[in-house]
């Protein structure tokens, strides 16, 4: 499982396809360069075959934006 947190609120991604889709959605936004590290974490975890659980800390603004993107339909 991939846990993205702002230290107060957590977002859990259990499906690897959801992580890759979220990475692609993020890369289609104006934040793609500034938040490349987040996109890389999403994509790398989504493509991994490891059972490793990842805990990644972001800002509250970033977490809110990622939750909004996750709620959008996938392409």
C-alpha positions in Angstrom: 0.0 0.0 0.0 1.1 3.5 -0.7 0.2 6.0 2.0 0.5 9.7 1.1 0.2 12.0 4.1 0.5 15.6 5.2 1.2 14.3 8.7 -2.4 15.1 9.7 -4.5 13.4 7.0 -3.7 10.2 5.0 -4.6 9.1 1.5 -4.3 5.4 0.9 -3.7 3.9 -2.5 -3.9 0.1 -2.6 -4.3 -0.5 -6.3 -1.1 -0.1 -8.4 -3.1 0.9 -11.4 -4.6 3.8 -9.4 -1.1 5.0 -8.6 0.0 5.0 -12.2 -3.2 6.7 -13.3 -2.8 9.4 -10.6 0.8 9.9 -11.8 -0.4 10.4 -15.3 -3.1 12.8 -14.2 -0.5 14.8 -12.2 1.8 14.9 -15.2 -1.0 16.5 -17.2 -1.2 19.5 -14.8 0.8 22.7 -14.5 2.5 21.1 -11.4 4.1 18.3 -13.4 7.6 19.8 -13.1 7.4 21.2 -9.6 5.9 18.0 -8.2 7.8 15.6 -10.3 9.0 13.8 -7.1 5.4 13.0 -6.2 4.7 11.7 -9.7 7.8 9.6 -9.6 6.8 8.0 -6.3 3.3 7.2 -7.6 4.6 5.7 -10.9 7.5 3.8 -9.4 5.2 2.2 -6.7 2.5 1.5 -9.3 5.0 -0.3 -11.6 6.8 -2.2 -8.8 6.2 -5.9 -8.1 7.5 -5.5 -4.5 5.2 -5.8 -1.6 7.0 -2.9 0.1 4.7 -0.3 1.7 5.5 3.3 1.0 4.8 6.2 3.4 5.3 9.6 1.6 4.9 13.0 3.2 3.6 16.0 1.1 2.2 19.4 2.0 -1.5 19.9 2.8 -2.0 21.7 -0.5 -0.4 18.8 -2.4 -2.5 16.2 -0.6 -5.7 18.1 -1.3 -4.8 18.4 -5.0 -3.9 14.7 -5.2 -7.2 13.7 -3.6 -9.1 15.9 -6.2 -7.1 14.3 -9.1 -7.8 10.8 -7.7 -11.5 11.5 -7.7 -11.5 12.4 -11.4 -12.3 9.6 -13.9 -9.4 7.8 -15.4 -8.6 8.1 -19.0 
